[in-house]
């Protein structure tokens, strides 16, 4: 939607993600970028720095840089607008996983 490869944005990236139940990412953190995710549809359990809470359509969880987070989809699917600042652009050096 918005990002380096879409329109040349250097400070912001917004992507539409759809994640099905039993899919998603392991707990991870982004060392140098903040992330937020506007829930458009569905429900999930989010863990933010090991603190779990439920999210649903209309919620906007925020994940600061260096804070481990993950999402466990509770509904059949969840649709999110994911916002990164600065852009993530799928750069592997911007992801750290728990060991």
C-alpha positions as a Markdown table, in Angstrom:
| # | Residue | x | y | z |
|---|---|---|---|---|
| 1 | Unk | 0.0 | 0.0 | 0.0 |
| 2 | Unk | 2.7 | 2.5 | 1.1 |
| 3 | Unk | 6.4 | 1.7 | 1.3 |
| 4 | Unk | 9.8 | 1.9 | -0.4 |
| 5 | Unk | 8.9 | -0.5 | -3.2 |
| 6 | Unk | 5.4 | 0.9 | -3.7 |
| 7 | Unk | 5.8 | 4.6 | -3.8 |
| 8 | Unk | 9.3 | 5.3 | -2.5 |
| 9 | Unk | 8.3 | 6.2 | 1.1 |
| 10 | Unk | 11.4 | 6.3 | 3.3 |
| 11 | Unk | 9.7 | 7.0 | 6.6 |
| 12 | Unk | 6.6 | 4.9 | 6.7 |
| 13 | Unk | 5.3 | 1.5 | 5.4 |
| 14 | Unk | 1.7 | 0.3 | 5.5 |
| 15 | Unk | 0.8 | -3.2 | 4.3 |
| 16 | Unk | -2.4 | -5.3 | 4.3 |
| 17 | Unk | -2.0 | -8.7 | 5.9 |
| 18 | Unk | -4.4 | -11.6 | 6.2 |
| 19 | Unk | -3.4 | -14.3 | 8.6 |
| 20 | Unk | -5.4 | -17.6 | 9.0 |
| 21 | Unk | -5.8 | -19.4 | 12.2 |
| 22 | Unk | -2.8 | -21.5 | 13.1 |
| 23 | Unk | -0.5 | -19.2 | 11.0 |
| 24 | Unk | 1.6 | -16.3 | 12.0 |
| 25 | Unk | 5.0 | -15.4 | 13.3 |
| 26 | Unk | 7.0 | -16.6 | 16.3 |
| 27 | Unk | 7.7 | -14.1 | 19.1 |
| 28 | Unk | 10.0 | -11.5 | 17.5 |
| 29 | Unk | 11.1 | -7.9 | 17.9 |
| 30 | Unk | 12.3 | -5.2 | 15.5 |
| 31 | Unk | 15.5 | -3.5 | 16.8 |
| 32 | Unk | 15.1 | -0.2 | 15.0 |
| 33 | Unk | 11.4 | 0.3 | 14.1 |
| 34 | Unk | 8.0 | 0.7 | 15.7 |
| 35 | Unk | 5.0 | -1.4 | 14.5 |
| 36 | Unk | 1.3 | -1.0 | 14.9 |
| 37 | Unk | -1.5 | -3.1 | 13.4 |
| 38 | Unk | -5.1 | -1.9 | 12.8 |
| 39 | Unk | -7.4 | -4.9 | 13.1 |
| 40 | Unk | -9.9 | -4.7 | 10.2 |
| 41 | Unk | -11.6 | -8.1 | 10.7 |
| 42 | Unk | -11.3 | -11.0 | 13.1 |
| 43 | Unk | -9.9 | -11.7 | 16.6 |
| 44 | Unk | -6.6 | -12.7 | 18.0 |
| 45 | Unk | -4.6 | -13.0 | 21.2 |
| 46 | Unk | -1.6 | -10.6 | 21.1 |
| 47 | Unk | 1.4 | -10.9 | 23.3 |
| 48 | Unk | 3.4 | -7.8 | 23.7 |
| 49 | Unk | 6.5 | -8.1 | 25.9 |
| 50 | Unk | 4.9 | -11.4 | 27.3 |
| 51 | Unk | 1.7 | -9.5 | 28.3 |
| 52 | Unk | -1.3 | -11.2 | 26.6 |
| 53 | Unk | -4.4 | -9.4 | 25.5 |
| 54 | Unk | -7.3 | -9.9 | 23.1 |
| 55 | Unk | -7.8 | -7.8 | 20.0 |
| 56 | Unk | -10.8 | -7.5 | 17.6 |
| 57 | Unk | -11.9 | -5.3 | 14.7 |
| 58 | Unk | -11.2 | -1.6 | 15.5 |
| 59 | Unk | -8.3 | -2.3 | 17.9 |
| 60 | Unk | -4.8 | -0.9 | 17.2 |
| 61 | Unk | -2.1 | -2.8 | 19.1 |
| 62 | Unk | 1.3 | -1.0 | 19.2 |
| 63 | Unk | 4.7 | -2.8 | 19.3 |
| 64 | Unk | 7.6 | -0.5 | 20.2 |
| 65 | Unk | 11.1 | -1.2 | 18.8 |
| 66 | Unk | 12.9 | -3.9 | 20.7 |
| 67 | Unk | 9.7 | -5.3 | 22.3 |
| 68 | Unk | 9.0 | -9.0 | 21.6 |
| 69 | Unk | 5.5 | -9.6 | 20.3 |
| 70 | Unk | 3.4 | -12.2 | 18.5 |
| 71 | Unk | -0.2 | -12.9 | 17.4 |
| 72 | Unk | -2.3 | -16.0 | 17.7 |
| 73 | Unk | -5.3 | -15.8 | 15.5 |
| 74 | Unk | -8.5 | -16.9 | 17.3 |
| 75 | Unk | -11.0 | -16.4 | 14.4 |
| 76 | Unk | -10.8 | -18.2 | 11.1 |
| 77 | Unk | -8.8 | -15.3 | 9.7 |
| 78 | Unk | -7.7 | -11.8 | 10.8 |
| 79 | Unk | -7.1 | -8.9 | 8.4 |
| 80 | Unk | -4.7 | -6.2 | 9.5 |
| 81 | Unk | -3.3 | -2.9 | 8.3 |
| 82 | Unk | 0.3 | -3.2 | 9.6 |
| 83 | Unk | 2.2 | 0.0 | 10.0 |
| 84 | Unk | 6.0 | 0.2 | 10.3 |
| 85 | Unk | 8.1 | 3.3 | 11.0 |
| 86 | Unk | 10.6 | 3.5 | 9.5 |
| 87 | Unk | 9.8 | 0.9 | 6.8 |
| 88 | Unk | 10.5 | -2.7 | 7.5 |
| 89 | Unk | 10.6 | -3.7 | 3.8 |
| 90 | Unk | 11.1 | -7.4 | 4.7 |
| 91 | Unk | 14.7 | -6.7 | 5.7 |
| 92 | Unk | 15.9 | -9.7 | 7.8 |
| 93 | Unk | 18.2 | -7.5 | 9.9 |
| 94 | Unk | 15.1 | -5.8 | 11.3 |
| 95 | Unk | 13.9 | -9.0 | 13.0 |
| 96 | Unk | 15.2 | -10.6 | 16.2 |
| 97 | Unk | 13.7 | -13.8 | 17.5 |
| 98 | Unk | 13.7 | -15.2 | 21.0 |
| 99 | Unk | 16.2 | -18.0 | 21.6 |
